[in-house]
Amino acid sequence: MKVTEYFKSMQRRPDRIGIKMDWIETTVQRPIKRQIQADGRIRCWSKIEGADGKYLRVILLEDGETVHNAFFDRNFKELE
């Protein structure tokens, strides 16, 4: 999986250390929601049962495969 340097630095934060790469891969491959941002980056969400049902948001670059960011999205509602 390709990742940005920004992703590598952000994943060292205490609130993101527990995010597993397989959760990120699953979110990219089978999102419950996918949205293109104004800047062309792609947002993907999935519900992570192994993280107490939290929703993971993964931001991809415009190429659709390079992970730029990943974090638990406290404001995501599945019916949005």
Secondary structure, DSSP 8 states (H G I E B T S, - for coil): --B-HHHHHHTTSTTTTT--HHHHHHHHHS-SEEEE-TTS-EEEEEEEGGGTTEEEEEEE-TTSS-EEEEEE-TT--TT-
